[in-house]
Amino acid sequence: LHNIMPLISDPAHGTHYGLTGQRGPTHAELKSLQDACAGGANLMRHCRQCRADAVGLLGEDRGQEFTLDQLPDDVVYDAAKRDAYRQVVAKERGDHVAAKTRAIAELQQAADQAILVAVATKGGGRINEHFGHAREFQVYEAGPEGVKFIGHRKVEDAYCQGGFGEDATLDSVIKTLDGVDVVLCSKVGDCPKKDLAAAGISVTDEHAFEYIETAISGYYARHYAQSTQALSA
């Protein structure tokens, strides 16, 4: 089990690398090194940089909401509701595993080239986040080996600010998505769709709320496998 993560090169963090001007790796460089090590080690591609003393979510420190003076003296919960929720989670996980297995098998039969797919998701293994609200994208590689999780790409700010898109922010998002072939999200506007297309990146919300692997397999079958078959016919 091994973890390969980029060095922290942002000077704002005060690290040695940031203060000496050592740049961090590009997404392509990081993926290349991870792929080179993949044959002999299980890689933790899901990891993200975080603080050991943080409270809340990755990328969202909520420590001020959980100071000692705000914690209740006695914790009370409804055991029946907790059990019911656990059953819902167990069923959802089972459904996801079954859908993932089918999707990967279908993709392995149809694929002959690898593509990179970025997904806007709030979690749960589904495509359930608006493109303009995403602060990070999960990146997958789809190809003859099936669907493989590559890692996360974090954006500095979400594209939509107060209900309106920011052009400068979109430029940053496009830069973050460098090398990605397609973006899957639950919703996307016409303006960012056109700008992404101009940068060579397709984006679609036609698979909103589907399981990630199912959506990737379905998109690949329609937009890559069929075109490949037509060219070879």
Wavefront OBJ file of the C-alpha trace (Angstrom):
o trace
v 0.000 0.000 0.000
v 1.593 3.246 -1.125
v 0.658 6.896 -1.433
v 2.097 9.346 -3.962
v 1.027 12.939 -3.390
v 2.269 16.247 -4.824
v 4.526 18.409 -2.712
v 2.950 21.548 -1.235
v 4.401 24.318 -3.394
v 2.037 27.193 -2.608
v 4.157 29.864 -0.838
v 1.122 30.797 1.274
v 1.562 27.571 3.252
v 5.132 28.463 4.223
v 6.643 25.116 3.234
v 10.286 24.693 2.196
v 9.226 23.991 -1.391
v 6.967 27.019 -1.558
v 9.576 29.367 -0.144
v 12.333 28.090 -2.455
v 10.215 28.236 -5.611
v 10.025 24.490 -6.266
v 6.936 23.901 -8.400
v 4.519 21.073 -7.783
v 3.905 18.381 -10.409
v 1.282 18.785 -13.105
v -1.708 16.439 -13.079
v -0.196 14.562 -16.024
v 3.162 14.167 -14.252
v 1.510 12.893 -11.076
v -0.606 10.376 -13.014
v 2.437 9.199 -14.986
v 4.357 8.442 -11.779
v 1.358 6.727 -10.177
v 0.853 4.572 -13.276
v 4.549 3.642 -13.291
v 4.273 2.409 -9.687
v 0.893 0.710 -10.073
v 2.250 -2.685 -11.112
v 3.940 -3.448 -7.812
v 1.933 -1.524 -5.222
v -1.647 -0.741 -4.305
v -1.895 3.036 -4.641
v -4.083 5.270 -2.485
v -5.283 7.483 -5.328
v -8.230 8.791 -3.301
v -6.066 10.697 -0.795
v -6.150 14.471 -0.517
v -3.985 16.854 1.456
v -5.542 17.732 4.797
v -4.688 18.941 8.308
v -4.523 16.501 11.171
v -6.113 19.065 13.505
v -8.983 20.026 11.175
v -12.654 19.374 11.932
v -15.302 19.042 9.228
v -14.894 18.036 5.605
v -11.909 17.844 3.292
v -11.548 21.320 1.857
v -14.054 22.774 4.339
v -12.796 23.415 7.872
v -15.812 23.631 10.211
v -13.898 23.657 13.470
v -15.626 26.796 14.772
v -18.962 24.956 14.711
v -17.706 22.292 17.109
v -15.951 24.145 19.915
v -16.291 22.607 23.387
v -18.855 25.165 24.532
v -21.173 24.133 21.683
v -21.086 20.394 22.357
v -24.034 18.952 24.340
v -23.334 17.382 27.726
v -25.362 14.290 26.839
v -25.621 12.830 23.350
v -29.094 11.488 22.554
v -30.015 9.640 19.373
v -32.905 7.541 18.083
v -31.656 3.946 17.785
v -34.526 2.945 15.461
v -33.810 5.775 13.026
v -30.104 4.959 13.141
v -30.798 1.313 12.285
v -33.161 2.295 9.458
v -30.548 4.610 7.993
v -27.915 1.888 8.154
v -30.214 -0.393 6.156
v -30.669 2.305 3.505
v -26.900 2.793 3.284
v -26.282 -0.956 3.019
v -28.794 -1.302 0.171
v -27.352 1.705 -1.660
v -23.847 0.273 -1.372
v -25.028 -3.095 -2.673
v -26.802 -1.490 -5.624
v -23.699 0.576 -6.401
v -21.388 -2.457 -6.370
v -23.721 -4.376 -8.701
v -24.045 -1.423 -11.098
v -20.282 -0.851 -11.036
v -19.564 -4.503 -11.857
v -21.960 -4.486 -14.827
v -20.654 -1.163 -16.134
v -17.011 -2.222 -16.006
v -17.760 -5.510 -17.789
v -19.640 -3.687 -20.555
v -16.867 -1.128 -20.951
v -14.145 -3.768 -21.170
v -15.974 -5.354 -24.104
v -16.484 -2.089 -25.999
v -13.365 -0.049 -25.274
v -10.181 0.079 -27.321
v -8.794 3.443 -26.182
v -8.493 5.184 -22.828
v -10.082 8.536 -21.989
v -10.078 10.718 -18.880
v -13.455 11.616 -17.375
v -13.964 14.287 -14.695
v -17.027 13.924 -12.482
v -18.828 16.557 -10.401
v -20.161 14.740 -7.351
v -21.274 15.459 -3.799
v -20.649 11.829 -2.859
v -22.592 8.602 -2.762
v -20.969 7.372 -5.964
v -23.364 9.402 -8.111
v -23.136 12.315 -10.535
v -25.068 14.728 -8.361
v -23.395 18.140 -8.453
v -23.905 21.192 -10.678
v -20.819 22.048 -12.747
v -20.859 25.620 -11.471
v -20.963 24.531 -7.828
v -18.113 22.017 -7.967
v -15.008 22.865 -5.958
v -13.282 19.684 -7.035
v -13.686 16.953 -9.635
v -13.082 13.237 -9.325
v -11.114 11.966 -12.323
v -11.496 8.480 -13.793
v -9.769 6.670 -16.634
v -12.117 4.671 -18.869
v -10.731 2.139 -21.316
v -10.047 -1.528 -22.028
v -9.284 -2.165 -18.337
v -12.655 -0.776 -17.261
v -13.173 2.298 -15.071
v -10.283 3.272 -12.827
v -10.253 6.098 -10.301
v -7.276 8.402 -10.910
v -7.600 11.127 -8.293
v -9.074 14.520 -7.383
v -8.592 17.869 -9.050
v -9.409 20.782 -6.795
v -10.455 24.184 -8.166
v -9.737 27.404 -6.289
v -13.328 28.667 -6.489
v -16.595 27.335 -7.848
v -17.526 28.776 -11.250
v -20.925 30.096 -10.108
v -20.688 32.953 -7.603
v -23.996 34.325 -6.339
v -25.907 32.754 -9.210
v -23.641 34.115 -11.945
v -20.665 32.582 -13.714
v -17.238 34.201 -13.409
v -15.152 34.117 -16.605
v -11.838 34.324 -14.755
v -12.864 31.441 -12.523
v -13.916 29.367 -15.535
v -10.475 29.883 -17.075
v -8.962 28.484 -13.886
v -11.347 25.508 -13.931
v -10.466 24.769 -17.567
v -6.780 24.852 -16.652
v -7.438 22.434 -13.805
v -9.191 20.073 -16.234
v -6.240 19.995 -18.629
v -5.963 16.578 -20.278
v -9.556 15.598 -19.431
v -11.718 14.470 -22.357
v -15.194 14.820 -20.860
v -16.896 16.220 -17.749
v -20.030 14.599 -16.325
v -22.218 16.692 -14.003
v -25.840 16.999 -12.892
v -26.336 20.388 -14.588
v -24.334 22.777 -16.770
v -25.115 26.040 -18.558
v -24.617 26.805 -22.242
v -21.830 29.367 -21.696
v -19.405 27.117 -19.796
v -20.290 24.278 -22.157
v -19.172 26.373 -25.157
v -15.966 27.528 -23.467
v -15.080 23.988 -22.442
v -15.749 22.754 -25.976
v -13.407 25.442 -27.325
v -10.746 24.035 -24.984
v -11.344 20.531 -26.332
v -13.362 19.296 -23.348
v -16.874 17.880 -23.700
v -19.310 18.393 -20.826
v -22.756 16.885 -20.374
v -25.515 16.536 -17.800
v -27.282 13.707 -19.642
v -26.216 11.239 -16.925
v -27.372 13.288 -13.937
v -27.805 11.269 -10.713
v -26.622 7.999 -12.257
v -23.902 5.929 -10.637
v -20.514 7.188 -11.795
v -19.296 3.948 -13.365
v -22.625 3.340 -15.123
v -22.606 6.855 -16.557
v -19.009 6.627 -17.759
v -19.636 3.268 -19.414
v -22.804 4.566 -21.098
v -21.124 7.733 -22.327
v -18.162 5.798 -23.688
v -20.421 3.342 -25.526
v -22.277 6.153 -27.293
v -19.482 8.587 -28.047
v -16.382 6.429 -28.460
v -17.152 2.751 -29.073
v -19.779 3.463 -31.756
v -17.608 5.964 -33.603
v -14.715 3.496 -33.528
v -16.920 0.765 -34.985
v -18.183 3.112 -37.700
v -14.646 4.032 -38.719
v -13.603 0.381 -38.940
v -16.715 -0.720 -40.861
l 1 2 3 4 5 6 7 8 9 10 11 12 13 14 15 16 17 18 19 20 21 22 23 24 25 26 27 28 29 30 31 32 33 34 35 36 37 38 39 40 41 42 43 44 45 46 47 48 49 50 51 52 53 54 55 56 57 58 59 60 61 62 63 64 65 66 67 68 69 70 71 72 73 74 75 76 77 78 79 80 81 82 83 84 85 86 87 88 89 90 91 92 93 94 95 96 97 98 99 100 101 102 103 104 105 106 107 108 109 110 111 112 113 114 115 116 117 118 119 120 121 122 123 124 125 126 127 128 129 130 131 132 133 134 135 136 137 138 139 140 141 142 143 144 145 146 147 148 149 150 151 152 153 154 155 156 157 158 159 160 161 162 163 164 165 166 167 168 169 170 171 172 173 174 175 176 177 178 179 180 181 182 183 184 185 186 187 188 189 190 191 192 193 194 195 196 197 198 199 200 201 202 203 204 205 206 207 208 209 210 211 212 213 214 215 216 217 218 219 220 221 222 223 224 225 226 227 228 229 230 231 232 233
